[in-house]
């Protein structure tokens, strides 16, 4: 079982809960536009947070802990893709993330990532 992270805007996660699936690739970009949903390991998420979400109030963000196997069971595969400028590949979901494949939704209380140590997330 592999679990990875995705940073979401709180209103977009609320919308996903109502739809039963999450379809945002990254900030301001949909799955339909990008072709996949960006995700990250714990070590990658801190960089993503600072680079793409650092100008937003932490209270407006949610950290999704996504289970790869649960996504695959519902038709959304995850792949590890090389990203230019990165030392290691990033996980990407090639389809919507089913809400029930999200094993935790954590609120940000400050500029750092919430603690995910109890969720067995890829490092």
Phi, psi and omega in degrees: 000129176244133174240137180228176186245152172218132177268126182237152170283137185307314180296327179289325175292319178300318177298317180298320179301321179289325181277335183090003180205150180252129187229029177257131181282310179198184182303118176078006183228132180269165173303317181299323180286318187269328182094352177199169177252125178292140174219178182201164171276177179300312183293327179284328185297325180297321178292315179300316179303309182294319185284320188249343184232000186298339180272358182260152175295132182305327182297340180270006182246155173228142176255115181267131173259113189250132179267116182301316183296319179295324176295313181299320179300335182254016172094009178246103180281155174244140176230152173265115184245141173293141180236126180306132179088357180252143179284337183224155180291154177254147174281140177225138176262127183261064180154177180292150176269117177295138182304323181283357173271354177269109187274346176203145174235112186251139178271146175274134177248357179194192185283356180258165178294143171298158180289123180244013186301334182271004184251004177054053181271144177304136181267000000 
